Amino acid sequence: MTNDATTSDEAHESDRPGRLLRTERDALIPLLRAADEKAFAAPTCCPGWAVRDVLAHCSAALSRVIESRFEEGVFTAAGNDRDIAERADWPNSRIVDELEHGMTNAGAAIAASKGLFDGVALGEWVHAGDVRDAWGLPGAYAGDGLGDALPLLAAYTKQRAALPLHADLDGFDEPLILGVTDGSRPPARYIGDAPTLIRLYAGRPLDGSRFELAGVTREELTIFN
């Protein structure tokens, strides 16, 4: 006998990365379509990358997931640079077109990977925050996708065997449990808002954010390179 509730929960969980991408697509793509060409040259917090480079990396990564193109070196720093270089002659509009297609269609392939590529969806969402941050727009590392991004972050920290941390987030009733408890050290503690927690794990600038962090250093939390 099939447990309908369990099946429904599993479907909900497997669609979370795709839903996060589609939610971000609806918010980000109109901003990109309306942006001045010069805005794509704005520097981001990703060393050496302008907004255009971040978007080219994101669109390439999603295209690879959709098309199952994972040759040697894919998703490494050198591989990412090659993907960006391959799009050097593309107009910005073509990069945005590829990104929109990826954010619309990558969900099924990510779900089929059973967690293997969930981090790609989370990384795309973080990079959308990088673009907002570069343009001085509100909502960087926040917005409507945050409710899906936080559980994906928690799962990704477990996948990466990150240090255990209990996060008490402003506006959330229950703590977010991150990392893996192996008995080697007690869980660290974070008190603050969710976007700052994202910044910490993603290694992004904190911009004077106010928070409490005990039992772990900022450098130990970073899981995105």
N, C-alpha and C positions, 0 to 999 in steps of 0.2 A: 504494500500500500504506500502511496506517495504522500508525504507530509506536505500539504499545500503551503503551510506557513514557512517551512524550511525552504521549499523550492522558491517561494517568492522572495525570501530573504537573500538566498544565494543569487537570484537574478538581479536583485537590487544592488548587491555588493559588486557583482561582475560588471555591471553597467556604470559603476561610479566613475571610473576614469573617463569613459566616453561622455558621460553627463557633464563632468567637470570641463572637458574640452568644448562641448557644445555651449555650455553656459558662458565660458570665456569668449568663445567665438562671437556670440551675440553682443558682448560688451566691447570687445577689442576691435573687431573688423571695421565697424563704422568709424571708430577713431582713426584707424589707419587710412581708410578711404578719404577722410576729410582733411588729413594732415598735409601741410605744405611739404614739397619735396625736400626742402632744407632740413626739415625735422628728422628725416631719416639718417642724417649725418651726425645727429647729436650723440655725444659719447655716453656710454652706459657704465654701470658699475662693474661690468664684465671686462677685465683688462684687455685693451686693444680692440674691443668691439664697439662699433657704433650701433644705433638702433637697427639699421639695415642689416648688419651682420647677425645680430640676435635673431631677427625675423627669418633670415635666410637659413640659419642653423635650425630653427624650429620647424620651418616648412620642410627642410630636407629630412630631418629626423622622422617626422610623421609620414612622409612619402615612403621612406625606407620601411617603416613598420607596416604600412598598408600593402606594399609590394613585396614584402619579405626579402629585402635586399640587405644582407648582412655579411658582406665580404670582410676579409681580414682588416682590422684596424678601425672598423666602424665604431662610432661613438667615443673614440679616443680624441685627445686634443688635436692630433695631426689629422685624423679623419674629419673632425668638425671643420677644421680650416680648409680641407679639400672641398667639402660640400659648399662652403661659403664661396671659395674661389670659382667653383663651377658655375655659380650664379652671378659672377661679377659683372657680366654684360647684360643681365636681365634688367628691365625697367622695374622700379619699385612696385608697380601695379601687378606685375607677373608674380613677384614674390608673395604679395598679399593674396593673389588668387590661389597660389599653391598652398599657402597657409590656411586659407579658408577651407579648401578642399580637404586638407589633412585633419583639421579640427572637426569637420563634419563627419568624416568617414573612418577615422582611425579607431573609433571605439570598439567596433566588432573585432578587429584584429587584436587589440589589447585585451579584450575580454577572453578571446580564445587562447591567449598566452597563459591564462590562469595565474596572473600576478607577476609574470616575468617582466612585462613592459609597463606595469603600473607607474613605475618611477618616471617613465617618459612623459606620461600625462601630467604628473605632478611638476616635472621640470618645465614643461611648456607653460603651465600656469604661473610658475615662479618667474619665468622669462617675460611673461606678459606684465607682471609687476615691475620688472626691470625697465620695460618701456615706459610705463606710467611714471616711474620714479625719474627716469631720464628727462621726461617732458614736464616734470613738476606737477603732475596731475594727482588728484586725491584717489584713495582706494588702492594704492600699491600694496600687493600681498594681502588683499582683503576682497570685498565685493561679494556678489551672490554665490560665487563658487567656494567660499571659505568652508561651508558646511560639508562639502565633499573633500576639500583639500586636507583638512585636519585629520580625518581617519586615514587618508592615503599616506599622509606624513607619518602617522603612528605606525602603520604597517610597513612603510619603507624603512623606518629606523630599526624595526625588528629584523627585516630582511638583511640590513647592513650590520646587524649585531652591534648596534650603537649602545652607548652607556644608558642605564636605566634613568628615567626622569619622570617625575610627576609634575604636570603643569596645571596650575589653577588659573584658568583664563577668565579675564573680565567678561561678564555677561553669560558665562556658561555655568550651569548648575553642577555638572560632574567634572572631575579632573580628567585630563587627557594623559593616558599612560603611554610612554614612549620608551623605545629601546628594549634591551633584554636584561632581565635580572638573573645573574648567574651566581650570586652569593659572594662575589669578590669585593663588592663595595655596595653600600646602601644607595637607594635611588636618590638622585639629585632632586632639587626642587626649583620650580620656576613659578613666579607670580607676576602676572602682567597681561598685556593684551595679546591676541592671537597673531596679528601681523608682525609684532616684534619677535614672537617665537619663530615664525617663518623665517624672518631675517637672520636669526641666530643659526638655525639649522642650515640655511642656504649660504651662510657666510656673506651676507649683504650688509652694507653700512647701516648703523643703528639710528643715525640722525637724531641723537639726543633723546632716544626713547627711555622712559622710566620703567624699570622692572626690577625684580629681585631674582637673583640666581645664586644658589648655594649648592656646594658639593660637586661642582664641575666647572671647568673653565669654558669660555666662549669657544676657544679653539677646539676643545674636545667635542663640542656639539656639532660642529660643521660636518655635513655628510655630502654636500654637493661641492665639486671642484670646478 
